[in-house]
Amino acid sequence: MDLSFWELKNWFTDVDYAIVGSGIVGLHTALRLRERFPDAKILVLEKGTLPQGASTKNAGFACFGSISEIIDDLRTHSEEEVLELIQKRWQGLHLLRRRLGDTAIDFRPHGGYELFLKDDQSGYEECVSRIPFLNQILQPLFKTDVFAKEVDRFGFGGVHEYLVFNPFEAQIDTGKMMQALLKEAVAQNILILNRQTVTSFHEAHDGVQVALEDLTFKTKKMLFTTNGFAEKLTGGAVKPARAQVLITGPIANLDIKGTFHLDRGYYYFRNFEDRILFGGGRNLDFEGETTTAFGQTDLIQNQLEKLLREVILPGRDFEIAHRWSGIMGMGATKKPIVEQMSEHVYCGVRLGGMGVAIGSVVGTELADLV
């Protein structure tokens, strides 16, 4: 790269903190570092035109886990671990709202619902029967009941009469949230460079030499917030997980409002104005969806459309307006990895599909490790 003296001086000289990834975690890390170190030079590097993983590609759910997802987590995690995760997600949502404001992120507290297909009798009965238990263990955090049965008033097809309602769930505008985060970062004199891929790094006693595709520079500390792309960095502790999403065109007289879950969180939909945004289905092909390649597959897209026709919008006309995908970071456990990897290198990854909720907390914890 043919850089000028000014470019070298202002962007790549005397860098205190280089953050790899400009998504939710990366920008919250930068903002927390700025609070702690007002005079530091903070540089955020992003390989995409926009954040590459899921930060600008998610469904905009301000949630902390549906009832079936929490029950499923209790099979593989201790009760204490599950409660800690829920607490962090809830704290993260509050931090996000405090930092950016509800108007800036278009926060809409319509509540959340879980619906159960009629052929999932055992799953339905288990979730309904465990409502009192989950309300009891969540009482110290929420000070009231979280889950309750409600009659399906939305006219869904092929589902049980009762849904499980959660008044604490909400929806946001993902694009507005990221724009607000970027504006805040720029206002705090945080440098952000897009289309910059880190090809390698070499640690020395006094910092890290960072190689991009066409230049190298030195930073005192390096922090990775690449989540779904952190498999190599973490020795396989993080696996990529693609999420496929679609959104319909406007639907006349749409009466569905809120966030909705189906099948342990593997399917999720919401209204956006008078449209339905619907994603999920990676449980149909875990192996195929363990990829960092963006795109859609007929297997999953056909199932999403089938559920739209038969369950979500039975008897209604609709058109698919747009399809896309995002890359999440998953692992054997849902606990995020927030750790110092060596003297000058740190990482905050493996958000388990809960980046909107937990990203702000992970970024804060990562910055506080420095």
C-alpha positions, 0 to 999 in steps of 0.5 A: 500500500502506498501510504502517505506520512499522514496516513502512517502517523495517524492510523498505524503509529503508536497504536495502543489497542488493535481490535480485530472485528467491528461487530457488537463485541468489538465496538463495546470492547473499544468503548470500554477501553476508551472509558478506561484509557482516555488518551489511548490510540484504539484501532478497530480492524474489520475485514468486511465492508460491514461487520462480517459475522452476525452483528448486522445480519441477526434477527434483532431479538432482544432475548435471553433464551426461550423456555425450551432452549433453557430446558435444553441447556439444563441438560448439558449445563448445570443450573448455576451455569444456565442462570449465570448465562441468563443473568449476563444476557439480561445485564447485556441487554440493559447495558446496550440500552443504556449505552445507545438509548431505546430510540436509537436501536428502535427497542420495542418491548412487545414480549416473546412467545414460544409455540409448539407444533401439535406433533411435539406433544412431549416437548409441549408438556415438558415446557408447560410442566416446568414453568413453575420451576423456571419461574422460581429459579429466575425470581431472584433476577426478574423479581416476578414470573417470567413465563406464563401460558397464553391462548394462541390469539395469532391464528397459527396453524398446526400448533397447540392451543397455548403458547408460552409468553415471556413479557421481558422479551423485545425486538430491535432494529439490528441496522440502527443498533450497529449504526448507533454503535459506530457513531458512538465509537467515532465520537469517542475518537476510536479509529475504524478501518474496513476491508482490512484482513489480518493475515498473521501476527507476531508477539514480541516482549513489548507488543504485537506486530500485525500483518495486514494484506499489504502492510504491517504495524505494531500495537501494544495489545491485540484483542480478537472479537471475531466470534464465528471466525475464531475456530483456528484462533481457539484451537477448535473451541469455537465452531462456525454456525451459519444462520439462514434468514428471510423476510417477506414483503408487506402483508396486509392486516398483519396482526402478529407482533412480538418475537416468537420461538419454535423448537428449542430456539432453532427457529425464530420469527418476528414482525418487522412493521408489516412483514415477517422475518423468519430464520433458523433450521440449521438443526436440519443439517448441522454438518453443512451449516458448520461453515464460514461460507455465506449463502442459502440451501434449498433444504433449509429455505424450503423448510422455512417457506413450508413453516411460513405457509402452514404454521405462521401464515396459514391461508395468507398470501405472501412473497419472499422479499429477501434472503441472507445468512450470518455466521455465529460462533458456537461450542460444546458449552454456551459460556463465552470465551473471554480470556488472555491468550498470551502476554499481549493477545486477548479474545472475546468469542463464542457468543452462542447465538446470543450476540445482541444480548451478551455482546456488550458484556463480553466486550466490557469483560474483554476490555477489563482484562487488559 
